[in-house]
Structures are given as C-alpha cells and as structure tokens.
Amino acid sequence: MIDSVKVFAPASVANLACGFDILGLAMEAPGDEIIARFNSETHQLRIASITGDEGRLPRDIESNTAGFAAQQFLKSINYSGPGIDLEIHKKMPFGSGLGSSAASAVGAVFAVSQLLGGQWSKHDLLPFAVQGEQQADGAYHADNVAPSLFGGIVLIRDNQSLDVMHLPVPEDLTIAVIHPQIEILTKEARSILAPTVPLKDLIIQSGHLGSFIVGLYTEDYERIHRSVIDVVIEPQRARQIPHFFTVKSIAEKLGALGCSISGSGPSIFAFCRGETHAQSIAERMGDIYGAHGIAVDVFSGKINTQGVQIIP
C-alpha cells in the first residue's frame, strides 16, 4: 500500500459562450496540487495544510471545498481505516472564473481514491466532486468539475443526474485565456442573472449550441467560429468586467474563432487554431489590461485531454 499520493487537477473554462452550465473544457495550466497521505495517529480526515490561499480558505472539513468532497466520498464507502491528511496547494487565482473550487474538489477526491487503491472510476467520483464545489457557490452543476476530472470538452445533458458526455477535441483547436486580477465571486455573478430568457434568445442560443457541437465532430473551424456566441449570459455579465468588449474586439480582429467570458468571469477566453496563434492572441488580450494598469495572468495552449492525474 502506498503512503501518499500527489495529483494535479487542472483549471477549466465553463459555458464556452453557447452552453451556460452545460459545456466546459480543461486547461493545461494553471491548476491545483493536492497531496493525500495516511496519518496513523487518527482515524479522521484532516486538512493538514493549505498554501497559496493567503489564509482565506477554511481548514474545517465541512466548510472546505476539497475537504467536504473527500469526506462525502469516504462516507459513501464506509471508510474506517487510518486517518488521512490533505495538503492543498492552490496554484490558481480565486474568483477567476477558471474553476478554482472545482479543481480543489476534484483533486481531493481523486487523490484520496488513489491512496485507497484507485479502484473507483472517475465517473464514480464525479458526484462527490460536484458536492464539494457546491460548498463554494451553492449551485449543483458540473461544467467546471467534469472537465477538470475527465479532461477534454464535456457536455452535461442534465446536471442533477450528472449525465456527462465527452465531445471531440479537434486537432488544431487551442485556447487563449487571460485573467485580469479583479475578483468576481460565482455566487454574486449568478445573482445578477435574469430568471427568464426571451423565446427568441433561446432559439438563437440553441442553434449556436447545436452548431458548435457539430463543428467539434466535423473539425469545421468556420462552423465553430460562427457558433461561439452568447446572446443570453454574456450581455448580463460583461458589464462586471472592465474593458471586456475591447478585449473581445482585439481577439476577433486577430482571427480568434470566438471570444467570451470564462465561467462567471472575470477571465476571458478565446478559441484559436494552433498554439502559436493562441499565444499571440493571449498576449495581445492581456496587453489591454496592462495598458490600464491592471495586473493580468496570461495562459495559452492545447486543451487538456487528461484531466486530473497523479504527478511525481
């Protein structure tokens, strides 16, 4: 039996413009690192340490996203073995719209399951990771958790039953992401959304969603370009993100396949073709904030198709 396991759980981009709460993808970086190890001194699950959180995250298992997710998993298997300690190393920003809480929940559940032998599939672990993230934003949805867990691009047909499907990732599809260092909490970003959608907007959005999925299956980049459009959520959330429309305009002028808000924001993503294209667009997007004296994190690269995984 191994004594400890260290895992990497990637950040994620949710919604992808046309799929609010039902589409998401995994990024190559950033992400969280979680270590799970046995502690023979106790029969409890404990959070031994947290780094990178500036003292903001609770150490209490019931209140911590990662701790709660792991605890629910252990309860489900009636675990009664030696104690387990979690080390949580936050390596991504809070309130960024990049699935920070989801990555922690995914990493903790996966690390603990691997520590105990790894006989559970990622599908088995999904409900517990979603429950963990629910501690952070109050909503039961898998558009960040599922891609962080499985990797790739995912579609959630129904969040309550967690009917998750894997969509193809076209060979040249890459992503540019910037995170202006302005914090927007998911709970607050959800609270501003209108409770109803006009029928005409529903029809338009449904068309974009269907077309986007077809574009992925056929590797039709022009179709993807025509489909990465959000007429429902983006207009409501964009006003919370300074310079959003300037950034979007720059990305589109540089040939991005589409540009929108990552999750609840303030991060902004753009689909691109090829890693060089993604890097160039990400840098230019980031320059907008630099010119206004706002610190910004810049990421670009391929879509992570592995999801959470053990690392040395």
Buried (B, 14 or more C-beta within 10 A) or exposed (E): EEEBBBBBBBBBBBBBBBBBBBBBBBBBBBBBBBBBBBBEEEEEBBBBEBEBBEEEBBBEBEEBBBBBBBBBBBEEEEBEEEBBBBBBBBBBBBBBBBBBBBBBBBBBBBBBBBBBEEEBEBEBBBBBBBBBBBBBBEBEBBBBBBBBBBBBBBBBEEBEEBEBEBBBBBEBBBBBBBBBEBEBEBEEBBEEBEEEBEEEBEEBBEBBBEBBBEBBEEBBBEBBBBBBBBBBBBEBBBEBBBBBEBBBEBBBEBEBBBBBBBBBBBBBBBBBBEBEBBBBBBBBBBBBBEEEEBEBBBBBBBBBBEBBBEEE
